[in-house]
Amino acid sequence: MTCHSGGTLEIYVEPHLPAPVLWVAGTTPIAGALVALGSAAGWRVSIFDPIADPDAFPGAERVVVGTDIAGLDPGVAPAVVVATQGVWDEEALAAALARDASYVGLVASPTRAAVVRAWLREEAGVPDDRLAAMRAPAGLDLGGETAEEVALSILAELVQVRRGTAAFVASPGPATLAGAPRPEFPPVVDDIVLLDPVCGMTVDRAHARHLAEHDGVVYAFCSMGCRTSFIREPTAYVPVSVSSTD
């Protein structure tokens, strides 16, 4: 019987690549929106936080109640987005930059991102080449304002990086919900809510983790980076007229 193909064979190969991996640090609204959008887009999403509630993130493949970003899954190169909004940003970023990560981004205002970057360089000893790979603020500049819109801009940047259509360049992104421009006269707003004198973020005094005292005034900070900057040079952030709480 004659072979109609002439003895040739055509083979069709359809690659099935593993789903991309996204790790989100924090339980903020932006973190929650990113978990939902990322999982819907086919990413394997894990969320990390000491107070993470698995029931609050149904879209997450894994909820890690803790901060072990550096030691978990050593063979994986995840995209890491830090969205704790000042709670443990520095710790999460230092861990992410110390491991093999395909992307590292910080949800923060440009002002606070600069403070965090300086802390990572000066206090954590993160080398400049690793800091250059960090997107801060994270996300494309789509003009988003809500948590969902900011999360969408971050996911869009993740797609760009994954598909090889974007370069890591230092430019302000849209993720500005984590802070505000530095005010002229910081400290106390009232007995409960304070202003971080370094970056201008409002801080809940009752739950503030980062505190420092100067001339009898207790200041609260959104992050250890802001606290470190303040302690190093408090007069750069405190008006001369503010000297006592009496």
MOKA-V419062 format. One record per residue. SS is DSSP state (h for helix, s for strand, l for the rest). D_CENTER is the distance of its C-alpha to the mean C-alpha in Angstrom with 1 decimal. Layout:
BEGIN
ss: {SS:SS}
d_center: {D_CENTER:D_CENTER}
END
This chain:
BEGIN
ss: {l:l:l:l:l:l:l:l:l:l:l:l:l:l:l:l:l:l:l:l:s:s:s:s:s:l:l:l:h:h:h:h:h:h:h:h:h:h:h:h:l:l:l:s:s:s:s:s:s:l:l:l:l:h:h:h:l:l:l:l:l:s:s:s:s:l:l:l:l:l:l:l:l:l:l:l:l:l:s:s:s:s:l:l:l:l:l:l:h:h:h:h:h:h:h:h:h:l:l:l:l:l:s:s:s:s:l:l:l:h:h:h:h:h:h:h:h:h:h:h:h:h:l:l:l:l:l:h:h:h:h:l:l:s:s:s:l:l:l:l:l:l:l:l:l:l:h:h:h:h:h:h:h:h:h:h:h:h:h:h:h:h:h:l:l:l:l:l:l:l:l:l:l:l:l:l:l:l:l:l:l:l:l:l:l:l:l:s:l:l:l:l:s:s:s:l:l:l:l:l:l:s:s:s:h:h:h:l:l:s:s:s:s:s:l:l:s:s:s:s:s:l:l:h:h:h:h:h:h:h:h:h:l:h:h:h:l:l:l:l:l:l:l:l:l:l}
d_center: {67.1:65.4:61.6:60.4:57.2:59.3:57.8:54.2:51.1:47.9:44.8:41.7:38.4:35.4:32.3:30.1:26.7:24.3:21.5:18.2:15.7:12.2:10.3:7.8:6.9:8.2:11.2:10.6:12.6:9.9:8.9:12.7:13.4:11.3:13.2:16.4:16.1:15.0:17.9:20.2:19.6:20.6:17.5:17.7:14.7:14.0:12.0:11.6:12.3:15.4:16.7:15.8:18.9:19.9:22.0:19.2:17.5:20.6:19.0:17.1:19.3:18.2:16.8:16.3:17.2:15.8:13.2:15.1:12.6:14.8:18.1:17.9:19.5:20.3:21.8:18.9:16.5:13.7:10.9:7.7:4.6:2.2:4.0:6.5:7.4:9.1:10.6:9.5:6.4:9.1:10.6:7.9:7.3:11.1:11.8:10.1:11.7:14.9:15.5:16.4:13.4:14.2:10.9:7.6:5.1:2.8:4.2:7.0:10.7:12.3:14.0:11.4:9.4:12.9:13.4:10.5:11.7:15.2:14.6:13.3:16.4:18.9:18.2:16.5:18.5:16.0:18.3:18.0:18.2:15.1:13.2:14.8:13.1:9.6:8.7:7.8:8.0:7.2:10.3:14.0:15.9:17.7:18.1:16.4:16.5:16.2:13.4:15.1:15.5:11.9:11.2:14.3:13.3:10.2:12.7:15.3:13.4:13.1:16.8:17.7:16.3:17.9:21.1:21.3:21.6:18.9:18.4:15.6:16.6:15.4:15.6:14.1:12.3:12.6:9.4:11.4:11.6:9.6:12.5:15.9:18.2:19.7:22.9:26.3:27.3:24.6:25.4:26.8:26.7:28.5:28.9:25.8:23.2:22.5:20.8:18.6:21.0:18.6:16.1:18.0:15.7:17.9:17.8:19.9:22.4:23.5:20.1:18.8:17.8:18.1:21.5:24.0:27.6:29.3:32.9:33.0:30.0:27.0:23.7:20.4:17.0:13.5:12.4:14.5:13.8:15.5:18.2:19.0:19.5:21.7:23.7:24.4:25.8:26.2:28.8:26.4:24.7:27.6:30.6:33.9:35.3:32.9:34.5:35.2:34.5:38.2}
END
